[in-house]
Amino acid sequence: MLPSLPDAWRPLVEHDWLRPALDPLRTFLTEEYTTQTVFPPVKQVFTALQLTPPGAVKAVILGQDPYHGAGQAHGLAFSVRPGVRPPASLVNVFKELKSDVGVVAPPGVGDLTPWAKHGVLLLNTVLTVREGQPLSHRGKGWETFTDAVIAAVGGGGERVAFVLWGAQAQKKKGLIDTGRHAVIESVHPSPLSVRGGFYGSKPFSKVNAALTSFGREEVDWRLG
């Protein structure tokens, strides 16, 4: 029981997904999905790649691993499934969204699918998690694969804005050609760190300013 790569991404990362070094990850995932409750559902593991094909990527927002509560994760970093109350980190993202670009998320909405469809690759560095056990799938091989996705985006034909929130995301900066792409950094929107510089960091307007400077269309940050 393994997720299937979207066709648009196969030429770029299928060789990374199928490399022998990731055999342990695939074995681990098969066992986990067979014997444990794992999020997101296996068919949604690659939702971010499904909704944002390589040529459409304008910005990348990096998360850590999926939400570990029942019914939350659906394969997009920071996003929750339709009808699910936004978690605290996402609430903080929405506060900055309103302050920065004046966009107000509709009440109760936490599904970021509109962003993904408008060119924002919402990528976690680890794509699965066991229920109730955050970071339980860290160090199993996902990081190698998502590094390959980041590198593929950075090596593509278009210039992109990378948004790195928090120390874990910022560790990926070395994968990015900072002379070619924009890198926008701040602390994580988690309630534990948000007041250390996330508020007022203006990531959304910075993304659009970078895209404009690249001659690309801005992201429409509206959610409803």
Secondary structure, DSSP 4 states (H G I P E B T S, - for coil): ------GGGHHHHHHHHTSGGGHHHHHHHHHHHHHS-EES-GGGTTHHHHHS-GGG--EEEEESS---STTT-SSSTT---TTSPPPHHHHHHHHHHHHHH---PPTT----HHHHHTTEEEEESS--EETTBTTTTTTSSHHHHHHHHHHHHHTSSS--EEEEESHHHHGGGGGS-TTTSEEEEE---STTTGGGTTTT--HHHHHHHHHHHTT-PPP-----
